[in-house]
Amino acid sequence: MATAQLLNPSSPLHHNRRSLKACTSTPPITTLPPLPPPIPAAKFSAKYVPFTSISGNTPTSESYSLDEVIYRSRDGGLLDVQHDMDALRRFDGHYWRSLFDSRVGTTRWPHGSGVWSKKEWVLPGIDDGDIVSAFEGNSNLFWAERFGKQFLNMKDLWVKHCGISHTGSFKDLGMTVLVSQVNRLRKLDSRSLAGVGCASTGDTSAALSAYCAAAGIPSIVFLPANKISMAQLVQPIANGAFVLSIDTDFDGCMKLIREITRELPIYLANSLNSLRLEGQKTAAIEILQQFDWEVPDWVIVPGGNLGNIYAFYKGFKMCKELGLVDRIPRLVCAQARNANPLYRYYASGWREFAAVKAETTFASAIQIGDPVSIDRAVHALRSCEGIVEEAAEEELMDAMALADSTGMFVCPHTGVALAALMKLRRNGTIAAGDRAVVVSTAHGLKFTQAKIDYHSGRIPEMACRHANRPVTVKADFGAVMDQLNKFLSQSR
């Protein structure tokens, strides 16, 4: 059975589970239930359909095979991967819960992956031998006990560490699906695709280059010059990608890669490609697994290109439709104020969307002013009474510093989500007794320079209120003792 990591027996999740209560006494000897019988993959199928048929809940005759290299419907709109839900419904919610739980932690290929343990819901038609996986997913669900109690008066706050993954971000979840499908297509016709390309603010390029390197597929990366961290830049370079540093922002890189992939046999790897979202939705299913299929009240997700907020909604919605849970949590999309087109759209009452010129933000991976998945995000949020909140630069950096001071080591994008949560607690939208999950999208080690600048107080016009500056002291016993006594007197 998948369980969340518990740091303390006073965890609210601990007290809600008979299985964990039993740990306080001698556990009874029990026989594990038999594994569910395997299902032939041929029983299930998926195809591309226009996203408008999903969002409008209208039947369509327009559909495409997943083996087609296509990113838009005939009218130029987004596509979505639609599964044969009738076939999936032949197995009840108890069956799916048992099947998914039985695969957690296994070494059986490919089910040890958090993504491919849900293969029937992700890419059912692919052969196991075509899958390219680093056993991504299965990321830690961390009880943020001290942060929740000290700063939010919450006892049931959790952080889903999607950045604890192969390349250090949630992008691995979608990239394993996309690169596996490319691997399949190249085996079917070796001349069909010369490589895979993406525009990136850092994490997408890292995931793409790593999975392509594992499969021996050329990868091409368009990066905005001088706008990503060195830790993010070195990943595609080290994995052998062909990297173009372009004098523009992410939106400019995205425009170029879309034009290039129309002219050359290069497969587009950005989240415009809905295959990515099939992998990313498994993080939502994991959250439910880790809560023993209890639904949290809120899930807060940082938003840039906005595919991920829809992916989470899609994962939760499939679980509800197939009987694994009885409701969907409310979603919050958190944006940096310097790149907040969705927030502005939401604040206007969804009257009219307008792209913005994204300004520089420490949350560089979501520095996007014209998100390709805007329609997906709006559909997700409106379908679950979702909310959009924003965070100014000082707010997100302070939130990141506070989180780190309680034992976390999060990225600035997680700082955006935490700052949004703090605002929603202050205004009473999120109650003290609610169960909330903040999605941490990348590892903090990718953003060490931002942390150094904050704690050094070197950020112009920012107070850096929670900075922890090193103290310079002479190599002298008395001088060291003076500083230690000062520190200890302040800590009491």
C-alpha positions as a Python dict, from the first residue, in 0.01 Angstrom:
ca = {
    (1, 'M'): (0, 0, 0),
    (2, 'A'): (137, 340, -92),
    (3, 'T'): (177, 567, 209),
    (4, 'A'): (286, 922, 262),
    (5, 'Q'): (613, 972, 443),
    (6, 'L'): (539, 1042, 811),
    (7, 'L'): (789, 1240, 1017),
    (8, 'N'): (602, 1232, 1346),
    (9, 'P'): (335, 1007, 1501),
    (10, 'S'): (122, 1318, 1562),
    (11, 'S'): (68, 1351, 1185),
    (12, 'P'): (-299, 1400, 1102),
    (13, 'L'): (-271, 1126, 844),
    (14, 'H'): (-126, 892, 1105),
    (15, 'H'): (-428, 932, 1330),
    (16, 'N'): (-672, 880, 1046),
    (17, 'R'): (-549, 531, 957),
    (18, 'R'): (-619, 209, 1140),
    (19, 'S'): (-319, 52, 969),
    (20, 'L'): (-85, 314, 1110),
    (21, 'K'): (-247, 313, 1455),
    (22, 'A'): (-169, -57, 1470),
    (23, 'C'): (201, 33, 1455),
    (24, 'T'): (185, 142, 1822),
    (25, 'S'): (131, -219, 1930),
    (26, 'T'): (236, -563, 1812),
    (27, 'P'): (98, -589, 1458),
    (28, 'P'): (-117, -890, 1383),
    (29, 'I'): (7, -1149, 1136),
    (30, 'T'): (-189, -1098, 817),
    (31, 'T'): (-189, -1246, 472),
    (32, 'L'): (-139, -995, 193),
    (33, 'P'): (-425, -988, -58),
    (34, 'P'): (-347, -1145, -395),
    (35, 'L'): (-243, -913, -673),
    (36, 'P'): (-516, -822, -921),
    (37, 'P'): (-501, -1033, -1236),
    (38, 'P'): (-317, -865, -1524),
    (39, 'I'): (-521, -701, -1796),
    (40, 'P'): (-425, -745, -2162),
    (41, 'A'): (-318, -404, -2290),
    (42, 'A'): (-520, -462, -2606),
    (43, 'K'): (-836, -411, -2404),
    (44, 'F'): (-767, -37, -2385),
    (45, 'S'): (-698, 236, -2635),
    (46, 'A'): (-651, 611, -2663),
    (47, 'K'): (-662, 868, -2944),
    (48, 'Y'): (-625, 1239, -3009),
    (49, 'V'): (-944, 1446, -3024),
    (50, 'P'): (-1001, 1823, -3037),
    (51, 'F'): (-981, 1973, -2689),
    (52, 'T'): (-1303, 2164, -2760),
    (53, 'S'): (-1490, 1832, -2765),
    (54, 'I'): (-1360, 1765, -2412),
    (55, 'S'): (-1418, 2111, -2270),
    (56, 'G'): (-1759, 2142, -2435),
    (57, 'N'): (-1853, 1779, -2366),
    (58, 'T'): (-1965, 1745, -2728),
    (59, 'P'): (-1920, 1436, -2946),
    (60, 'T'): (-1683, 1471, -3240),
    (61, 'S'): (-1603, 1265, -3546),
    (62, 'E'): (-1258, 1423, -3566),
    (63, 'S'): (-993, 1201, -3413),
    (64, 'Y'): (-635, 1097, -3482),
    (65, 'S'): (-415, 801, -3397),
    (66, 'L'): (-146, 863, -3137),
    (67, 'D'): (99, 743, -3403),
    (68, 'E'): (30, 1056, -3608),
    (69, 'V'): (269, 1348, -3568),
    (70, 'I'): (7, 1614, -3504),
    (71, 'Y'): (-35, 1887, -3244),
    (72, 'R'): (-345, 2079, -3354),
    (73, 'S'): (-696, 1994, -3466),
    (74, 'R'): (-819, 2085, -3814),
    (75, 'D'): (-938, 2426, -3695),
    (76, 'G'): (-602, 2498, -3528),
    (77, 'G'): (-718, 2426, -3173),
    (78, 'L'): (-554, 2214, -2905),
    (79, 'L'): (-575, 1836, -2903),
    (80, 'D'): (-637, 1612, -2604),
    (81, 'V'): (-570, 1243, -2544),
    (82, 'Q'): (-904, 1068, -2499),
    (83, 'H'): (-913, 722, -2345),
    (84, 'D'): (-1172, 454, -2408),
    (85, 'M'): (-1354, 513, -2079),
    (86, 'D'): (-1613, 243, -2146),
    (87, 'A'): (-1336, -18, -2160),
    (88, 'L'): (-1175, 118, -1842),
    (89, 'R'): (-1513, 115, -1662),
    (90, 'R'): (-1538, -262, -1705),
    (91, 'F'): (-1313, -272, -1400),
    (92, 'D'): (-1437, -103, -1084),
    (93, 'G'): (-1262, 150, -864),
    (94, 'H'): (-1153, -111, -613),
    (95, 'Y'): (-978, -304, -890),
    (96, 'W'): (-787, 2, -1014),
    (97, 'R'): (-687, 107, -661),
    (98, 'S'): (-558, -242, -587),
    (99, 'L'): (-374, -267, -918),
    (100, 'F'): (-199, 70, -883),
    (101, 'D'): (-110, 8, -518),
    (102, 'S'): (33, -336, -599),
    (103, 'R'): (285, -180, -836),
    (104, 'V'): (435, 80, -602),
    (105, 'G'): (803, 12, -538),
    (106, 'T'): (822, -291, -763),
    (107, 'T'): (1122, -360, -985),
    (108, 'R'): (902, -510, -1258),
    (109, 'W'): (949, -326, -1587),
    (110, 'P'): (797, -79, -1648),
    (111, 'H'): (560, -69, -1349),
    (112, 'G'): (823, 51, -1101),
    (113, 'S'): (781, 394, -1257),
    (114, 'G'): (519, 615, -1097),
    (115, 'V'): (399, 696, -1449),
    (116, 'W'): (404, 349, -1603),
    (117, 'S'): (243, 192, -1299),
    (118, 'K'): (-68, 358, -1447),
    (119, 'K'): (13, 249, -1803),
    (120, 'E'): (-349, 154, -1886),
    (121, 'W'): (-452, 515, -1816),
    (122, 'V'): (-151, 676, -1986),
    (123, 'L'): (-40, 511, -2310),
    (124, 'P'): (-203, 167, -2320),
    (125, 'G'): (-104, 70, -2673),
    (126, 'I'): (273, 96, -2641),
    (127, 'D'): (490, -215, -2607),
    (128, 'D'): (687, -236, -2283),
    (129, 'G'): (1006, -271, -2488),
    (130, 'D'): (954, 74, -2644),
    (131, 'I'): (921, 254, -2312),
    (132, 'V'): (1203, 490, -2208),
    (133, 'S'): (1192, 531, -1831),
    (134, 'A'): (1415, 622, -1538),
    (135, 'F'): (1151, 497, -1289),
    (136, 'E'): (1037, 854, -1246),
    (137, 'G'): (753, 956, -1018),
    (138, 'N'): (671, 795, -683),
    (139, 'S'): (789, 1125, -537),
    (140, 'N'): (772, 1206, -168),
    (141, 'L'): (458, 1354, -14),
    (142, 'F'): (603, 1550, 276),
    (143, 'W'): (408, 1655, 584),
    (144, 'A'): (511, 2021, 623),
    (145, 'E'): (433, 2013, 992),
    (146, 'R'): (645, 2303, 1118),
    (147, 'F'): (575, 2536, 826),
    (148, 'G'): (202, 2471, 849),
    (149, 'K'): (175, 2519, 1225),
    (150, 'Q'): (419, 2810, 1260),
    (151, 'F'): (320, 3024, 963),
    (152, 'L'): (-33, 2915, 870),
    (153, 'N'): (-191, 2763, 1181),
    (154, 'M'): (-253, 2450, 975),
    (155, 'K'): (-196, 2092, 1091),
    (156, 'D'): (-267, 1924, 758),
    (157, 'L'): (-31, 2084, 507),
    (158, 'W'): (161, 1863, 266),
    (159, 'V'): (419, 1923, -6),
    (160, 'K'): (436, 1694, -308),
    (161, 'H'): (805, 1696, -403),
    (162, 'C'): (784, 1640, -778),
    (163, 'G'): (1135, 1783, -806),
    (164, 'I'): (1276, 1469, -644),
    (165, 'S'): (1294, 1299, -980),
    (166, 'H'): (1553, 1190, -1236),
    (167, 'T'): (1637, 1538, -1371),
    (168, 'G'): (1505, 1733, -1074),
    (169, 'S'): (1161, 1845, -1193),
    (170, 'F'): (808, 1725, -1263),
    (171, 'K'): (882, 1745, -1637),
    (172, 'D'): (1018, 1389, -1622),
    (173, 'L'): (664, 1260, -1575),
    (174, 'G'): (551, 1384, -1916),
    (175, 'M'): (879, 1337, -2098),
    (176, 'T'): (898, 963, -2036),
    (177, 'V'): (564, 929, -2220),
    (178, 'L'): (656, 1158, -2509),
    (179, 'V'): (1003, 1012, -2570),
    (180, 'S'): (867, 658, -2541),
    (181, 'Q'): (616, 733, -2816),
    (182, 'V'): (890, 885, -3033),
    (183, 'N'): (1098, 574, -2972),
    (184, 'R'): (805, 366, -3093),
    (185, 'L'): (752, 581, -3404),
    (186, 'R'): (1118, 567, -3500),
    (187, 'K'): (1114, 188, -3471),
    (188, 'L'): (809, 174, -3696),
    (189, 'D'): (983, 399, -3952),
    (190, 'S'): (1345, 497, -3889),
    (191, 'R'): (1319, 790, -4132),
    (192, 'S'): (1001, 939, -3986),
    (193, 'L'): (1159, 1159, -3720),
    (194, 'A'): (1511, 1299, -3710),
    (195, 'G'): (1488, 1411, -3349),
    (196, 'V'): (1288, 1584, -3078),
    (197, 'G'): (1289, 1956, -3004),
    (198, 'C'): (1158, 2197, -2742),
    (199, 'A'): (1160, 2555, -2628),
    (200, 'S'): (1244, 2572, -2261),
    (201, 'T'): (1295, 2786, -1956),
    (202, 'G'): (1519, 2511, -1822),
    (203, 'D'): (1343, 2206, -1683),
    (204, 'T'): (1180, 2085, -2006),
    (205, 'S'): (1517, 2085, -2181),
    (206, 'A'): (1675, 1887, -1897),
    (207, 'A'): (1407, 1618, -1909),
    (208, 'L'): (1400, 1601, -2288),
    (209, 'S'): (1777, 1571, -2325),
    (210, 'A'): (1808, 1302, -2056),
    (211, 'Y'): (1535, 1076, -2192),
    (212, 'C'): (1650, 1122, -2552),
    (213, 'A'): (2006, 1040, -2447),
    (214, 'A'): (1883, 721, -2281),
    (215, 'A'): (1704, 621, -2603),
    (216, 'G'): (1976, 737, -2843),
    (217, 'I'): (1748, 999, -3003),
    (218, 'P'): (1887, 1341, -3105),
    (219, 'S'): (1744, 1630, -2901),
    (220, 'I'): (1730, 1997, -2998),
    (221, 'V'): (1679, 2269, -2737),
    (222, 'F'): (1587, 2636, -2783),
    (223, 'L'): (1675, 2837, -2471),
    (224, 'P'): (1626, 3211, -2404),
    (225, 'A'): (1975, 3356, -2364),
    (226, 'N'): (2079, 3453, -2008),
    (227, 'K'): (1736, 3374, -1862),
    (228, 'I'): (1788, 3034, -1696),
    (229, 'S'): (2013, 2918, -1414),
    (230, 'M'): (2352, 2760, -1485),
    (231, 'A'): (2233, 2442, -1314),
    (232, 'Q'): (1950, 2419, -1565),
    (233, 'L'): (2172, 2506, -1863),
    (234, 'V'): (2432, 2241, -1785),
    (235, 'Q'): (2181, 1954, -1791),
    (236, 'P'): (2098, 1952, -2166),
    (237, 'I'): (2460, 2027, -2247),
    (238, 'A'): (2583, 1732, -2038),
    (239, 'N'): (2323, 1501, -2194),
    (240, 'G'): (2444, 1582, -2544),
    (241, 'A'): (2155, 1798, -2669),
    (242, 'F'): (2204, 2043, -2957),
    (243, 'V'): (2147, 2368, -2765),
    (244, 'L'): (2061, 2699, -2929),
    (245, 'S'): (2082, 3000, -2698),
    (246, 'I'): (1851, 3256, -2857),
    (247, 'D'): (1828, 3629, -2790),
    (248, 'T'): (1460, 3628, -2697),
    (249, 'D'): (1231, 3514, -2415),
    (250, 'F'): (1049, 3182, -2379),
    (251, 'D'): (754, 3298, -2586),
    (252, 'G'): (992, 3388, -2869),
    (253, 'C'): (1161, 3047, -2844),
    (254, 'M'): (819, 2878, -2848),
    (255, 'K'): (719, 3064, -3163),
    (256, 'L'): (1040, 2957, -3337),
    (257, 'I'): (1024, 2589, -3240),
    (258, 'R'): (666, 2564, -3364),
    (259, 'E'): (773, 2709, -3700),
    (260, 'I'): (1076, 2479, -3720),
    (261, 'T'): (879, 2161, -3643),
    (262, 'R'): (642, 2244, -3927),
    (263, 'E'): (935, 2243, -4171),
    (264, 'L'): (1164, 1968, -4038),
    (265, 'P'): (1098, 1610, -3915),
    (266, 'I'): (1148, 1714, -3553),
    (267, 'Y'): (891, 1605, -3295),
    (268, 'L'): (762, 1890, -3076),
    (269, 'A'): (814, 1815, -2707),
    (270, 'N'): (648, 2115, -2544),
    (271, 'S'): (322, 2076, -2352),
    (272, 'L'): (133, 2191, -2661),
    (273, 'N'): (180, 1819, -2727),
    (274, 'S'): (-89, 1657, -2513),
    (275, 'L'): (111, 1334, -2466),
    (276, 'R'): (315, 1519, -2204),
    (277, 'L'): (8, 1580, -1993),
    (278, 'E'): (-74, 1208, -1982),
    (279, 'G'): (239, 1149, -1779),
    (280, 'Q'): (201, 1460, -1565),
    (281, 'K'): (-151, 1364, -1456),
    (282, 'T'): (-10, 1063, -1270),
    (283, 'A'): (118, 1297, -995),
    (284, 'A'): (-245, 1366, -905),
    (285, 'I'): (-317, 993, -885),
    (286, 'E'): (-8, 948, -667),
    (287, 'I'): (-133, 1208, -420),
    (288, 'L'): (-456, 1013, -379),
    (289, 'Q'): (-262, 688, -337),
    (290, 'Q'): (-39, 842, -73),
    (291, 'F'): (-346, 952, 123),
    (292, 'D'): (-490, 600, 96),
    (293, 'W'): (-739, 733, -159),
    (294, 'E'): (-868, 1013, 63),
    (295, 'V'): (-918, 1338, -133),
    (296, 'P'): (-745, 1655, -6),
    (297, 'D'): (-943, 1978, 7),
    (298, 'W'): (-695, 2188, -193),
    (299, 'V'): (-406, 2133, -435),
    (300, 'I'): (-192, 2439, -518),
    (301, 'V'): (10, 2423, -842),
    (302, 'P'): (252, 2685, -983),
    (303, 'G'): (145, 2788, -1334),
    (304, 'G'): (342, 2912, -1635),
    (305, 'N'): (256, 2745, -1966),
    (306, 'L'): (-45, 2601, -1777),
    (307, 'G'): (-36, 2241, -1896),
    (308, 'N'): (31, 2110, -1546),
    (309, 'I'): (-280, 2252, -1380),
    (310, 'Y'): (-490, 2078, -1645),
    (311, 'A'): (-289, 1757, -1604),
    (312, 'F'): (-365, 1751, -1231),
    (313, 'Y'): (-733, 1813, -1300),
    (314, 'K'): (-735, 1535, -1558),
    (315, 'G'): (-577, 1288, -1318),
    (316, 'F'): (-823, 1368, -1040),
    (317, 'K'): (-1117, 1362, -1281),
    (318, 'M'): (-1028, 1016, -1417),
    (319, 'C'): (-1010, 883, -1063),
    (320, 'K'): (-1357, 1018, -990),
    (321, 'E'): (-1509, 898, -1317),
    (322, 'L'): (-1371, 548, -1271),
    (323, 'G'): (-1485, 517, -911),
    (324, 'L'): (-1157, 540, -721),
    (325, 'V'): (-1272, 852, -531),
    (326, 'D'): (-1600, 1039, -498),
    (327, 'R'): (-1489, 1398, -555),
    (328, 'I'): (-1220, 1625, -699),
    (329, 'P'): (-1015, 1865, -483),
    (330, 'R'): (-1031, 2236, -549),
    (331, 'L'): (-731, 2353, -750),
    (332, 'V'): (-534, 2674, -709),
    (333, 'C'): (-307, 2795, -989),
    (334, 'A'): (-33, 3021, -851),
    (335, 'Q'): (140, 3267, -1083),
    (336, 'A'): (428, 3510, -1040),
    (337, 'R'): (299, 3867, -1061),
    (338, 'N'): (562, 3940, -1327),
    (339, 'A'): (410, 3674, -1555),
    (340, 'N'): (42, 3652, -1463),
    (341, 'P'): (-188, 3639, -1769),
    (342, 'L'): (-408, 3370, -1615),
    (343, 'Y'): (-445, 3565, -1289),
    (344, 'R'): (-553, 3876, -1481),
    (345, 'Y'): (-803, 3672, -1679),
    (346, 'Y'): (-943, 3522, -1358),
    (347, 'A'): (-957, 3860, -1182),
    (348, 'S'): (-1159, 3999, -1474),
    (349, 'G'): (-1425, 3733, -1420),
    (350, 'W'): (-1303, 3533, -1721),
    (351, 'R'): (-1422, 3811, -1952),
    (352, 'E'): (-1133, 3832, -2198),
    (353, 'F'): (-788, 3678, -2210),
    (354, 'A'): (-489, 3890, -2310),
    (355, 'A'): (-130, 3772, -2332),
    (356, 'V'): (127, 3981, -2145),
    (357, 'K'): (493, 4060, -2187),
    (358, 'A'): (643, 3848, -1908),
    (359, 'E'): (884, 4040, -1688),
    (360, 'T'): (1189, 3889, -1520),
    (361, 'T'): (1101, 3673, -1220),
    (362, 'F'): (1301, 3452, -987),
    (363, 'A'): (1045, 3186, -1076),
    (364, 'S'): (1204, 3166, -1420),
    (365, 'A'): (1039, 2842, -1531),
    (366, 'I'): (697, 3012, -1522),
    (367, 'Q'): (811, 3338, -1683),
    (368, 'I'): (561, 3295, -1966),
    (369, 'G'): (325, 3564, -2092),
    (370, 'D'): (137, 3375, -2364),
    (371, 'P'): (69, 3024, -2230),
    (372, 'V'): (-24, 2763, -2490),
    (373, 'S'): (-250, 2576, -2247),
    (374, 'I'): (-462, 2873, -2141),
    (375, 'D'): (-786, 2705, -2257),
    (376, 'R'): (-697, 2384, -2077),
    (377, 'A'): (-626, 2570, -1752),
    (378, 'V'): (-948, 2770, -1764),
    (379, 'H'): (-1152, 2455, -1826),
    (380, 'A'): (-985, 2278, -1532),
    (381, 'L'): (-1031, 2565, -1290),
    (382, 'R'): (-1390, 2639, -1383),
    (383, 'S'): (-1477, 2270, -1353),
    (384, 'C'): (-1359, 2240, -991),
    (385, 'E'): (-1433, 2585, -847),
    (386, 'G'): (-1066, 2662, -881),
    (387, 'I'): (-885, 2981, -789),
    (388, 'V'): (-594, 3176, -937),
    (389, 'E'): (-362, 3371, -708),
    (390, 'E'): (-41, 3565, -770),
    (391, 'A'): (278, 3638, -578),
    (392, 'A'): (510, 3937, -605),
    (393, 'E'): (886, 3876, -620),
    (394, 'E'): (944, 3961, -255),
    (395, 'E'): (650, 3745, -148),
    (396, 'L'): (771, 3437, -335),
    (397, 'M'): (1130, 3476, -218),
    (398, 'D'): (1026, 3526, 144),
    (399, 'A'): (799, 3219, 123),
    (400, 'M'): (1083, 3013, -21),
    (401, 'A'): (1315, 3128, 261),
    (402, 'L'): (1058, 3044, 529),
    (403, 'A'): (1005, 2698, 379),
    (404, 'D'): (1380, 2636, 372),
    (405, 'S'): (1408, 2749, 735),
    (406, 'T'): (1173, 2465, 833),
    (407, 'G'): (1383, 2196, 666),
    (408, 'M'): (1265, 2214, 307),
    (409, 'F'): (1484, 2324, 17),
    (410, 'V'): (1241, 2438, -247),
    (411, 'C'): (1254, 2618, -581),
    (412, 'P'): (1120, 2973, -634),
    (413, 'H'): (816, 2829, -815),
    (414, 'T'): (723, 2643, -499),
    (415, 'G'): (772, 2978, -327),
    (416, 'V'): (501, 3117, -557),
    (417, 'A'): (263, 2838, -454),
    (418, 'L'): (342, 2880, -84),
    (419, 'A'): (296, 3258, -105),
    (420, 'A'): (-41, 3202, -273),
    (421, 'L'): (-138, 2961, 5),
    (422, 'M'): (-40, 3217, 270),
    (423, 'K'): (-263, 3478, 106),
    (424, 'L'): (-557, 3240, 84),
    (425, 'R'): (-516, 3150, 451),
    (426, 'R'): (-505, 3516, 554),
    (427, 'N'): (-826, 3596, 368),
    (428, 'G'): (-1002, 3286, 500),
    (429, 'T'): (-1049, 3110, 165),
    (430, 'I'): (-850, 2812, 294),
    (431, 'A'): (-946, 2717, 648),
    (432, 'A'): (-710, 2611, 925),
    (433, 'G'): (-857, 2260, 928),
    (434, 'D'): (-840, 2202, 553),
    (435, 'R'): (-604, 1948, 404),
    (436, 'A'): (-389, 2127, 146),
    (437, 'V'): (-117, 1997, -86),
    (438, 'V'): (140, 2229, -241),
    (439, 'V'): (303, 2092, -555),
    (440, 'S'): (678, 2154, -557),
    (441, 'T'): (778, 2142, -921),
    (442, 'A'): (1160, 2144, -917),
    (443, 'H'): (1455, 2077, -690),
    (444, 'G'): (1597, 2371, -496),
    (445, 'L'): (1951, 2285, -605),
    (446, 'K'): (1868, 2418, -951),
    (447, 'F'): (1824, 2767, -806),
    (448, 'T'): (2114, 2808, -565),
    (449, 'Q'): (2217, 3147, -706),
    (450, 'A'): (1876, 3294, -624),
    (451, 'K'): (1909, 3160, -269),
    (452, 'I'): (2264, 3296, -236),
    (453, 'D'): (2155, 3640, -354),
    (454, 'Y'): (1863, 3641, -110),
    (455, 'H'): (2064, 3536, 195),
    (456, 'S'): (2345, 3776, 102),
    (457, 'G'): (2097, 4063, 82),
    (458, 'R'): (2210, 4140, -272),
    (459, 'I'): (1869, 4170, -437),
    (460, 'P'): (1793, 4536, -519),
    (461, 'E'): (1481, 4682, -358),
    (462, 'M'): (1414, 4363, -160),
    (463, 'A'): (1434, 4358, 219),
    (464, 'C'): (1525, 3987, 231),
    (465, 'R'): (1363, 3974, 576),
    (466, 'H'): (1448, 3611, 640),
    (467, 'A'): (1807, 3620, 518),
    (468, 'N'): (2057, 3408, 714),
    (469, 'R'): (2393, 3573, 650),
    (470, 'P'): (2717, 3397, 745),
    (471, 'V'): (2907, 3571, 1027),
    (472, 'T'): (3270, 3654, 956),
    (473, 'V'): (3490, 3594, 1261),
    (474, 'K'): (3861, 3577, 1335),
    (475, 'A'): (4028, 3241, 1399),
    (476, 'D'): (4040, 3321, 1769),
    (477, 'F'): (3881, 3123, 2056),
    (478, 'G'): (3750, 3431, 2233),
    (479, 'A'): (3600, 3582, 1917),
    (480, 'V'): (3429, 3255, 1829),
    (481, 'M'): (3294, 3218, 2184),
    (482, 'D'): (3155, 3572, 2175),
    (483, 'Q'): (2962, 3499, 1856),
    (484, 'L'): (2833, 3163, 1982),
    (485, 'N'): (2717, 3312, 2314),
    (486, 'K'): (2537, 3587, 2125),
    (487, 'F'): (2367, 3334, 1898),
    (488, 'L'): (2265, 3105, 2184),
    (489, 'S'): (2122, 3393, 2392),
    (490, 'Q'): (1903, 3494, 2096),
    (491, 'S'): (1792, 3134, 2035),
    (492, 'R'): (1660, 3074, 2388),
}
